[in-house]
Amino acid sequence: MQHIQRSLIRAQFAARNLLDDAVTRRERGDVPGWVLITLMTAGLVAAIWVVAEDQLQRMFERAMNSVTGG
């Protein structure tokens, strides 16, 4: 009888450890995915800036002039 009880207790601890490991792995997130998204976003911003720098600058100046009244 004690052998069965010890086996059940060990099984409970093992199940608890598996659940803890699963939660820990899930909360770490997908670091390489986020790095890739960040790099792609920075690349897109740089590409848009190169293509539309003059238009973006004029748009910014118009927006500032409308706010400051100049």
DSSP file (Angstrom, degrees, kcal/mol; ACC not computed):
  #  RESIDUE AA STRUCTURE BP1 BP2  ACC     N-H-->O    O-->H-N    N-H-->O    O-->H-N    TCO  KAPPA ALPHA  PHI   PSI    X-CA   Y-CA   Z-CA
    1    1 A M     >        0   0    0      0, 0.0     4,-2.1     0, 0.0     5,-0.2   0.000 360.0 360.0 360.0 -43.1    0.0    0.0    0.0
    2    2 A Q  H  >  +     0   0    0      1,-0.2     4,-2.7     2,-0.2     5,-0.2   0.848 360.0  57.6 -64.8 -32.5    2.8    2.4    0.9
    3    3 A H  H  > S+     0   0    0      2,-0.2     4,-2.1     1,-0.2    -1,-0.2   0.906 107.5  47.1 -63.3 -41.5    4.5    1.7   -2.5
    4    4 A I  H  > S+     0   0    0      2,-0.2     4,-2.4     1,-0.2    -2,-0.2   0.911 112.1  50.0 -66.9 -42.7    1.3    2.8   -4.3
    5    5 A Q  H  X S+     0   0    0     -4,-2.1     4,-2.4     1,-0.2    -2,-0.2   0.921 111.2  48.5 -62.8 -44.4    1.0    5.9   -2.2
    6    6 A R  H  X S+     0   0    0     -4,-2.7     4,-2.5     1,-0.2    -1,-0.2   0.896 111.2  50.9 -63.2 -38.6    4.6    6.8   -2.9
    7    7 A S  H  X S+     0   0    0     -4,-2.1     4,-2.3    -5,-0.2    -2,-0.2   0.899 110.6  48.9 -64.7 -40.5    4.1    6.2   -6.6
    8    8 A L  H  X S+     0   0    0     -4,-2.4     4,-2.2     2,-0.2    -2,-0.2   0.906 111.4  49.0 -66.2 -40.6    1.1    8.4   -6.6
    9    9 A I  H  X S+     0   0    0     -4,-2.4     4,-2.4     2,-0.2    -2,-0.2   0.917 111.7  49.2 -65.4 -42.9    2.9   11.2   -4.8
   10   10 A R  H  X S+     0   0    0     -4,-2.5     4,-2.6     1,-0.2    -2,-0.2   0.905 110.4  51.2 -61.9 -40.4    5.8   11.0   -7.2
   11   11 A A  H  X S+     0   0    0     -4,-2.3     4,-2.5     2,-0.2    -2,-0.2   0.893 109.1  51.0 -64.2 -39.3    3.4   11.1  -10.2
   12   12 A Q  H  X S+     0   0    0     -4,-2.2     4,-2.4     2,-0.2    -2,-0.2   0.924 111.5  47.1 -64.0 -44.3    1.8   14.2   -8.7
   13   13 A F  H  X S+     0   0    0     -4,-2.4     4,-2.5     2,-0.2    -2,-0.2   0.909 112.1  50.5 -63.1 -41.5    5.1   15.9   -8.3
   14   14 A A  H  X S+     0   0    0     -4,-2.6     4,-2.2     2,-0.2    -2,-0.2   0.915 111.3  48.1 -63.7 -42.2    6.2   15.0  -11.8
   15   15 A A  H  X S+     0   0    0     -4,-2.5     4,-2.2     2,-0.2    -1,-0.2   0.906 111.3  50.7 -64.5 -40.8    2.9   16.3  -13.2
   16   16 A R  H  X S+     0   0    0     -4,-2.4     4,-2.5     1,-0.2    -2,-0.2   0.909 109.8  50.1 -63.7 -42.3    3.3   19.5  -11.3
   17   17 A N  H  X S+     0   0    0     -4,-2.5     4,-2.4     2,-0.2    -1,-0.2   0.891 109.5  51.5 -63.6 -39.6    6.9   20.0  -12.6
   18   18 A L  H  X S+     0   0    0     -4,-2.2     4,-2.2     2,-0.2    -2,-0.2   0.912 111.0  47.8 -63.2 -42.3    5.7   19.4  -16.2
   19   19 A L  H  X S+     0   0    0     -4,-2.2     4,-2.3     2,-0.2    -2,-0.2   0.914 111.5  50.1 -65.2 -42.3    3.0   22.1  -15.8
   20   20 A D  H  X S+     0   0    0     -4,-2.5     4,-2.4     1,-0.2    -2,-0.2   0.917 111.3  49.0 -61.5 -42.9    5.5   24.5  -14.3
   21   21 A D  H  X S+     0   0    0     -4,-2.4     4,-2.6     1,-0.2    -1,-0.2   0.901 110.3  51.2 -63.4 -40.7    7.9   23.9  -17.1
   22   22 A A  H  X S+     0   0    0     -4,-2.2     4,-2.1     2,-0.2    -2,-0.2   0.907 111.4  47.1 -64.6 -41.5    5.1   24.4  -19.7
   23   23 A V  H  X S+     0   0    0     -4,-2.3     4,-1.9     2,-0.2    -1,-0.2   0.913 112.5  50.1 -65.8 -42.3    4.1   27.7  -18.1
   24   24 A T  H  X S+     0   0    0     -4,-2.4     4,-0.9     1,-0.2    -2,-0.2   0.922 111.8  47.3 -63.4 -44.7    7.7   28.9  -17.9
   25   25 A R  H >X S+     0   0    0     -4,-2.6     4,-0.6     1,-0.2     3,-0.5   0.899 111.6  51.0 -63.3 -40.6    8.4   28.1  -21.6
   26   26 A R  H >< S+     0   0    0     -4,-2.1     3,-0.6     1,-0.2    -1,-0.2   0.855 108.3  51.5 -67.3 -35.7    5.1   29.8  -22.7
   27   27 A E  H 3< S+     0   0    0     -4,-1.9    -1,-0.2     1,-0.2    -2,-0.2   0.661  93.3  73.5 -78.8 -15.8    5.9   33.0  -20.9
   28   28 A R  H << S-     0   0    0     -4,-0.9    -1,-0.2    -3,-0.5    -2,-0.2   0.839  90.8-154.8 -67.2 -30.9    9.4   33.4  -22.3
   29   29 A G    <<  -     0   0    0     -4,-0.6     2,-1.0    -3,-0.6    -1,-0.1  -0.171  30.0 -60.3  84.4 179.3    7.9   34.4  -25.7
   30   30 A D     >  +     0   0    0      1,-0.2     4,-2.0     2,-0.1     5,-0.2  -0.743  53.9 175.5-105.5  83.2    9.3   34.1  -29.1
   31   31 A V  H  > S+     0   0    0     -2,-1.0     4,-2.4     1,-0.2     5,-0.2   0.913  77.1  50.2 -60.6 -48.7   12.4   36.3  -28.9
   32   32 A P  H  > S+     0   0    0      0, 0.0     4,-2.3     0, 0.0    -1,-0.2   0.879 109.8  53.3 -59.9 -34.7   13.8   35.6  -32.4
   33   33 A G  H  > S+     0   0    0      2,-0.2     4,-2.3     1,-0.2    -2,-0.2   0.922 109.8  46.4 -63.4 -44.4   10.3   36.5  -33.9
   34   34 A W  H  X S+     0   0    0     -4,-2.0     4,-2.4     2,-0.2    -1,-0.2   0.871 111.2  52.1 -67.6 -35.8   10.3   39.8  -32.1
   35   35 A V  H  X S+     0   0    0     -4,-2.4     4,-2.6     2,-0.2    -1,-0.2   0.928 110.4  48.7 -64.2 -43.8   13.8   40.6  -33.2
   36   36 A L  H  X S+     0   0    0     -4,-2.3     4,-2.5    -5,-0.2    -2,-0.2   0.913 111.4  49.3 -62.4 -43.5   12.9   39.8  -36.8
   37   37 A I  H  X S+     0   0    0     -4,-2.3     4,-2.4     2,-0.2    -1,-0.2   0.914 111.9  49.2 -62.3 -43.0    9.8   42.0  -36.5
   38   38 A T  H  X S+     0   0    0     -4,-2.4     4,-2.4     2,-0.2    -2,-0.2   0.925 112.7  46.6 -63.4 -45.3   11.8   44.9  -35.0
   39   39 A L  H  X S+     0   0    0     -4,-2.6     4,-2.3     1,-0.2    -2,-0.2   0.900 112.7  49.6 -64.8 -40.2   14.5   44.7  -37.7
   40   40 A M  H  X S+     0   0    0     -4,-2.5     4,-2.4     2,-0.2    -1,-0.2   0.905 111.0  49.9 -65.6 -40.2   11.9   44.5  -40.5
   41   41 A T  H  X S+     0   0    0     -4,-2.4     4,-2.5     2,-0.2    -2,-0.2   0.925 110.8  49.1 -63.9 -44.3   10.1   47.5  -39.1
   42   42 A A  H  X S+     0   0    0     -4,-2.4     4,-2.3     1,-0.2    -1,-0.2   0.896 111.2  50.9 -62.0 -39.5   13.3   49.5  -38.9
   43   43 A G  H  X S+     0   0    0     -4,-2.3     4,-2.4     2,-0.2    -2,-0.2   0.905 110.0  49.1 -64.2 -41.8   14.1   48.5  -42.5
   44   44 A L  H  X S+     0   0    0     -4,-2.4     4,-2.7     2,-0.2     5,-0.2   0.919 110.9  49.8 -63.8 -43.3   10.7   49.6  -43.7
   45   45 A V  H  X S+     0   0    0     -4,-2.5     4,-2.5     1,-0.2    -2,-0.2   0.921 112.1  48.1 -61.5 -43.7   11.1   53.0  -41.9
   46   46 A A  H  X S+     0   0    0     -4,-2.3     4,-2.2     2,-0.2    -2,-0.2   0.913 112.5  48.5 -63.9 -42.4   14.5   53.5  -43.4
   47   47 A A  H  X S+     0   0    0     -4,-2.4     4,-2.0     2,-0.2    -2,-0.2   0.920 113.5  46.3 -65.2 -43.8   13.3   52.6  -46.9
   48   48 A I  H  X S+     0   0    0     -4,-2.7     4,-2.9     1,-0.2    -2,-0.2   0.906 111.2  53.3 -64.9 -40.3   10.3   54.9  -46.7
   49   49 A W  H  X S+     0   0    0     -4,-2.5     4,-0.6    -5,-0.2    -2,-0.2   0.906 109.1  48.5 -61.7 -41.9   12.5   57.7  -45.3
   50   50 A V  H  < S+     0   0    0     -4,-2.2     3,-0.4     1,-0.2    -1,-0.2   0.912 117.8  40.6 -64.3 -42.6   14.9   57.4  -48.2
   51   51 A V  H  < S+     0   0    0     -4,-2.0    -2,-0.2     1,-0.2     3,-0.2   0.889 128.7  27.0 -74.4 -39.9   12.1   57.5  -50.8
   52   52 A A  H  X S+     0   0    0     -4,-2.9     4,-2.7    -5,-0.2     5,-0.2  -0.010  76.8 123.4-118.1  29.2    9.8   60.2  -49.2
   53   53 A E  H  X S+     0   0    0     -4,-0.6     4,-2.4    -3,-0.4     5,-0.2   0.924  78.8  46.6 -59.6 -47.2   12.2   62.4  -47.2
   54   54 A D  H  > S+     0   0    0      1,-0.2     4,-2.4     2,-0.2    -1,-0.2   0.925 114.8  46.4 -62.4 -44.8   11.3   65.6  -49.0
   55   55 A Q  H  > S+     0   0    0      1,-0.2     4,-2.5     2,-0.2    -1,-0.2   0.903 112.7  49.9 -65.3 -40.2    7.5   65.0  -48.7
   56   56 A L  H  X S+     0   0    0     -4,-2.7     4,-2.3     2,-0.2    -1,-0.2   0.898 110.7  50.1 -64.6 -39.6    7.8   63.9  -45.0
   57   57 A Q  H  X S+     0   0    0     -4,-2.4     4,-2.5    -5,-0.2    -2,-0.2   0.925 112.4  46.4 -65.9 -44.0    9.8   67.1  -44.2
   58   58 A R  H  X S+     0   0    0     -4,-2.4     4,-2.6     2,-0.2    -2,-0.2   0.907 112.1  51.3 -64.0 -40.6    7.2   69.3  -46.0
   59   59 A M  H  X S+     0   0    0     -4,-2.5     4,-2.2     2,-0.2    -2,-0.2   0.910 111.2  48.0 -62.4 -41.8    4.4   67.5  -44.2
   60   60 A F  H  X S+     0   0    0     -4,-2.3     4,-2.7     2,-0.2    -2,-0.2   0.921 111.6  49.6 -64.8 -44.1    6.0   68.0  -40.9
   61   61 A E  H  X S+     0   0    0     -4,-2.5     4,-2.6     1,-0.2    -2,-0.2   0.908 111.1  49.3 -63.0 -42.0    6.7   71.7  -41.5
   62   62 A R  H  X S+     0   0    0     -4,-2.6     4,-2.1     2,-0.2    -1,-0.2   0.910 111.7  49.5 -61.8 -42.3    3.0   72.3  -42.6
   63   63 A A  H  X S+     0   0    0     -4,-2.2     4,-1.4     2,-0.2    -2,-0.2   0.920 112.8  46.4 -64.8 -43.6    1.8   70.5  -39.4
   64   64 A M  H  X S+     0   0    0     -4,-2.7     4,-2.8     1,-0.2     6,-0.3   0.903 111.8  51.4 -66.0 -39.7    4.1   72.6  -37.2
   65   65 A N  H  X>S+     0   0    0     -4,-2.6     4,-1.5     1,-0.2     5,-0.9   0.872 108.0  52.2 -65.0 -36.4    3.1   75.8  -38.9
   66   66 A S  H  <5S+     0   0    0     -4,-2.1    -1,-0.2    -5,-0.2    -2,-0.2   0.826 114.2  43.5 -69.5 -28.9   -0.6   75.0  -38.5
   67   67 A V  H  <5S+     0   0    0     -4,-1.4    -2,-0.2    -5,-0.2    -1,-0.2   0.896 120.2  39.2 -80.5 -42.4    0.0   74.4  -34.7
   68   68 A T  H  <5S-     0   0    0     -4,-2.8    -2,-0.2    -5,-0.2    -3,-0.2   0.613 105.8-122.6 -85.7 -11.1    2.2   77.4  -34.1
   69   69 A G  T  <5       0   0    0     -4,-1.5    -3,-0.2    -5,-0.2    -4,-0.1   0.683 360.0 360.0  80.7  17.0    0.3   79.7  -36.4
   70   70 A G      <       0   0    0     -5,-0.9    -4,-0.2    -6,-0.3    -5,-0.1   0.410 360.0 360.0 -99.3 360.0    3.3   80.5  -38.5
